[in-house]
Amino acid sequence: MQVGAVLRKLRKERQLSLEELSKLTNVSKLTLGNIERGETNPTLGMLWKISKGLSIPLMTLFATENEVNLSRSGEGLSISGDQKSWMIEPIFQNTSNEIEMYRAYLQKNSSYHPEKHHWNTTEIVTVMSGEVEIAINEESYTLSSYDSISFRADGMHSYSNNSNDVVVLHISLKYGPY
């Protein structure tokens, strides 16, 4: 419901019809209308398409205006990828919309191939538990608990968990100028 209300507000502020928003985001008019009315839960891939189409950070779609925000694992908003192998919990977004933080969970023996992020976005990943293989363009990197990596996220990248345990990651996105 919150995403739908924020999406409708952004669309109206920009004086866009659902059809115009559909063309910007490559998400169907019907789906956008369902999201605005709170009749469907959008997937993470769909939310990325919407945020990229509107040139806004992903977390803008979940905007709240509290002075103190507490994020407890497993208690707040969570968003799953299309195959349910990837789940993120938004943690915080700074007020300038430049940095977002997430907890991410990659299920055992699975992989996740996210949409390319906004142009000039940096992704910073720290493995909190487990081991993950992160492919960035043509290179592959294996990270274990407490290892970190930083990379441009506007290119192809993916996450693979080849173990029998869930991998827990802390991810920060730093948006550059659009």
N, C-alpha and C positions, 0 to 999 in steps of 0.2 A: 504494500500500500504506500509506504514512504517513497519508494523509488518512483512509483507512478505519479504521485503528487509532485515530486521534484521535477520529473520529466515534463509533465504538463505545464508547470510553472516556467521552465526554461523554454519550452516550445512557444508559449504565449508571449513571453518577454521578447523573443526573437521574431515574433509575428509569423510563425511558420504553420502551415496546415499539416495535418498528418501525412498527406501525400508528399509534401516538400521534405518533411523530416524523413520519410521513408527513402526518398532519393538520396539524401545526404548520408544515411546510415546503412543502406542496403539491408534494412529490416522491413518486413512487410507492413503495410498500413494497418492491416487487421491485428497483427501482433503488437504494434505500438499502441493501438487503441486499447487492447486487452491489458497491456502493462499499465497504461495510464489509469484504467478503471480498477486496477488491482485484481484482475481476473486470472492472471497467470504470473508465475514466477519466472523471470527471465534467466537464461543460463549465463554463465560467465562470459562465454564467447559473444553472446548477444549484447551484453552490457559493454563489452569492449568496443563492439561496432558502433553502438550508440555514442559512447564517450569520444571515440575518434571522429565520428561524423559531426559532432557538435564542437570538437576541439576543446574538450574539457577533461580534466583528470577524472578517472573512474569514480573516485570517492565523492565527487561533487554530486553524484546521483543519490548519495546517502547522507547529505548534509544535515547536520544538527548544529544548534547554536548554544551549546552549554559551555560554561566557563571551566568546569572540571569534568573530564571524561575518564571513566574507568573501564578497562577492557579485560574481562576475565575469560580465559580459555573455555570454549564450549558453551558460553552463556549468552553471547550476542548474536549478531547477524552472521550467517555463514552462506557462502555461495559455492555451488558445485559446478564442475565442468560437465560437458555433455555426457561423458561416459561414467561419471561419478567416481573416477579414479583420483580426481584432484578436487580439493576443497580449500577455500580460503576463508579466513575470518578477518575482515577489516579491523585494524586496531585504531589507528589515528590518521588524521590528515591535518597538516598545518594550515593556518588561516590564509596563507598566501596561495594555497592550492599548488604548491611546488613539490611537496613530499608526501607520500602515502606509505603507511606501514601495514603489513599483513602477517598473520600466521598462516602457513600453508601446510596441508597434509597430502602426501602422495601415498596412495594405498600400495600394499605389497604387490610385487611383481606387476607393476603397471607403469605407464608413461603418460605424459601430458605434453601436448604441442599447442601452446597458446597462440592467439592472434599476435601479429606484430603490434607492438605498442606504438603510442604517438611518436612522431618524429622527434629525435633528440632526447629520448628518455633513457636514463641510466637505471639499471636494475642492480641492486646490491642484495646478495643472498648469503645467509649464514645457516649452516646445517645445525639444528638444535639436537636432533637425535637421528641416528641411522647413517646411511651412506647413499649418495645420489650421484648419478651421472648427468651432467649438464652439457648439452651440445649447443654450441654457439657458432652459427654459420657452418664452417667445415671442421671445426675443432671440437674435441670432446674432453671434458674435465671431470675427474672423480673427486668428490668432496666427502669427507667424513665429519663426524660430530665436531662442531665449533670451527670448521673451516669456512672461509668466506670467499666470495668472488664478486667482482663488479664488472658489468659489461653494458654495451649499448643494446637496448631491448627493442629497438625499432627494426631489427633484422630477425631472421629465423633463429629460434632457440627452442629447446625442449628439455624436459626433465624425465629421467628414467630411474625407477627403483627396481633393482633386480634381486631384492632380498625378500624374506618372508615377514618383514616387519614394516610398519608404517613409518615413513620418513616425515619428520617435522622440520619445517623451514621457517626462518624469519626473513621476510622480503621487504625491502624499501624501494620505492620508485621515486626517482628524482626527475621531474619534468623540466626540460629545457625550454627555451622560448619557442613558441609555435611559429 
